[in-house]
Amino acid sequence: MDMNKRRDTIPEHFNSAEEAGEFWDSHSAAEYWDEMEEEEMEFDIQKRTFLVPLDARIYQLAKKQAEAKHSTVEQLINTLLDRELVRTK
């Protein structure tokens, strides 16, 4: 960074994730290391999601049925698979 160049001040609070994104899209965190504070974070991931390719015809059928049941495609497919897999256990 050019030492004569004045850097923008990091806002105390961002009003939205989009506002924060716009700021950091045009600024480098490397310019602000002296203002950064170390944070300790812990994550406890309870649920995993797997992406599985799905035939377009099956997706369209599931989408139509999900809409009729006021559900999502994901909920419908998970329910159907769970029901089928538990039955064949």
C-alpha positions in Angstrom: 0.0 0.0 0.0 1.2 3.5 -0.8 2.0 5.1 2.5 0.8 8.5 1.2 -2.6 7.0 0.2 -5.3 7.5 2.8 -7.4 4.4 3.5 -11.1 4.4 4.2 -12.2 3.8 7.8 -13.9 0.4 8.4 -17.5 1.2 9.3 -18.4 0.5 12.9 -21.4 -1.5 11.7 -22.7 -2.6 8.2 -26.4 -2.3 7.6 -26.5 -5.5 5.6 -24.4 -8.4 4.3 -24.5 -6.7 0.9 -23.1 -3.5 2.3 -20.3 -5.4 4.0 -19.7 -7.3 0.7 -19.5 -4.0 -1.3 -16.9 -2.6 1.2 -14.7 -5.7 1.1 -15.0 -6.1 -2.6 -13.2 -2.8 -3.0 -10.9 -3.0 0.0 -8.2 -5.4 1.0 -8.1 -6.9 4.5 -4.4 -6.7 4.3 -4.6 -2.9 4.5 -6.5 -3.2 7.8 -4.5 -5.9 9.8 -3.7 -3.3 12.5 -7.4 -2.8 13.1 -8.3 -6.4 13.1 -9.0 -8.3 16.3 -8.6 -12.0 16.8 -11.9 -13.9 17.3 -12.3 -17.4 18.6 -15.2 -19.3 17.0 -16.5 -22.8 17.5 -18.7 -24.7 15.2 -20.8 -27.7 16.0 -22.1 -29.1 12.7 -25.1 -31.3 13.4 -26.4 -31.9 9.9 -24.7 -32.7 6.6 -26.3 -32.3 3.1 -25.2 -34.3 0.1 -25.8 -33.1 -3.5 -27.0 -35.9 -5.7 -27.6 -35.6 -9.5 -31.3 -36.0 -10.3 -32.8 -36.8 -13.7 -34.7 -33.8 -15.1 -37.9 -35.8 -15.5 -37.9 -37.0 -11.9 -37.2 -33.5 -10.7 -40.2 -32.1 -12.7 -42.5 -34.7 -11.4 -41.3 -34.0 -7.8 -41.7 -30.3 -8.3 -45.2 -30.6 -9.5 -46.2 -32.9 -6.6 -44.4 -30.6 -4.1 -46.3 -27.6 -5.3 -49.6 -29.4 -5.0 -48.6 -30.3 -1.4 -47.3 -26.7 -0.6 -43.9 -28.2 0.0 -40.5 -27.9 -1.4 -38.9 -30.4 -3.8 -36.2 -31.1 -1.2 -38.7 -31.9 1.5 -40.7 -34.1 -0.8 -37.7 -36.1 -2.1 -36.3 -36.5 1.4 -39.7 -37.8 2.6 -40.1 -40.2 -0.3 -36.5 -41.6 0.0 -36.8 -41.9 3.8 -40.1 -43.7 3.5 -38.7 -46.1 0.8 -35.4 -46.8 2.5 -36.9 -47.4 5.9 -39.4 -49.8 4.3 -36.7 -51.8 2.6 -34.4 -51.9 5.7 
